[in-house]
């Protein structure tokens, strides 16, 4: 019998979702990326380029810090920048500022 090491994924840091409000986040559950509008123990609200998404319970998410994970979102935001019913330009500016803070 031979022993092989089994790689284990790095544990994700536990972050209070309320601390991420106002930031672009990636939801751990399904990989959705959006601007976190609100979060508490009861539920959360996330604005994505395709609309608003809400959920109940504690949100497991992490801040978007790399340009590679933001590329598809930036593309969608540029496509809706001129939509008067969606704050695409402001959201794109916020995403760019957040990415600049994490070089």
C-alpha atoms as one frame of an Amber mdcrd trajectory, in Angstrom:
protein
   0.000   0.000   0.000   1.408   3.419  -0.924   0.608   6.722   0.659  -0.272
   9.684  -1.524  -0.820  13.170  -0.310  -4.227  14.548  -1.092  -4.366  18.242
  -1.935  -6.800  20.182   0.175  -8.255  23.467  -0.981  -7.155  26.541   0.905
  -9.806  27.581   3.406 -11.679  30.726   2.493 -11.450  33.465   5.069 -14.634
  34.099   7.006 -15.820  37.599   6.193 -18.873  39.306   7.584 -21.015  40.057
   4.497 -22.053  43.391   6.015 -18.408  44.485   5.644 -18.651  43.841   1.889
 -21.682  46.090   1.258 -20.832  48.571  -1.482 -18.200  46.285  -3.017 -18.224
  43.969  -6.001 -18.327  40.393  -4.742 -18.345  36.846  -6.084 -20.972  34.601
  -4.484 -19.272  31.356  -3.435 -22.392  29.280  -4.092 -22.622  29.819  -7.862
 -19.931  32.308  -8.875 -22.315  35.186  -9.551 -20.546  38.548  -9.507 -22.365
  41.712  -8.521 -22.435  44.852  -6.432 -23.538  43.989  -2.894 -26.275  46.454
  -1.961 -27.210  45.044   1.449 -26.419  42.095   3.675 -27.354  41.006   7.167
 -28.265  37.762   8.918 -31.739  37.718   7.385 -30.818  38.212   3.728 -28.864
  40.040   1.055 -29.306  41.959  -2.207 -26.883  41.975  -5.115 -27.064  44.056
  -8.315 -25.624  42.249 -11.333 -25.389  43.501 -14.927 -28.463  41.392 -15.689
 -30.609  42.571 -12.765 -31.083  42.441  -9.011 -30.670  39.171  -7.153 -31.727
  38.619  -3.548 -31.398  35.751  -1.136 -32.205  34.767   2.407 -29.789  33.781
   5.118 -26.117  34.539   5.450 -24.276  35.309   2.217 -21.000  33.486   1.552
 -19.058  35.790  -0.770 -15.667  37.380  -1.276 -14.581  40.675  -2.792 -13.554
  40.739  -6.442  -9.876  41.688  -6.493  -8.501  40.398  -9.803  -9.090  41.740
 -13.297  -9.396  38.222 -14.707 -12.486  37.491 -12.603 -13.962  40.893 -13.464
 -13.563  40.757 -17.278 -16.963  39.215 -18.089 -18.715  41.622 -15.725 -16.910
  44.646 -17.171 -17.978  43.561 -20.677 -21.642  43.293 -19.618 -21.509  46.633
 -17.809 -20.107  48.363 -20.881 -23.005  46.915 -22.880 -25.603  48.462 -20.520
 -23.788  51.744 -19.798 -26.230  53.819 -21.823 -29.365  52.209 -20.367 -31.099
  55.001 -18.400 -32.754  52.455 -16.081 -29.476  50.868 -14.991 -26.462  52.590
 -13.388 -23.967  50.812 -15.670 -21.431  53.623 -15.877 -21.392  54.216 -12.099
 -21.119  50.470 -11.412 -18.258  50.137 -13.903 -16.451  53.055 -12.242 -16.880
  51.422  -8.818 -15.559  48.101 -10.126 -12.533  49.802 -11.676 -11.773  51.627
  -8.409 -12.036  48.405  -6.429  -9.688  46.601  -8.827  -7.205  49.487  -8.701
  -7.097  49.166  -4.905  -5.906  45.543  -5.296  -3.034  45.635  -7.820
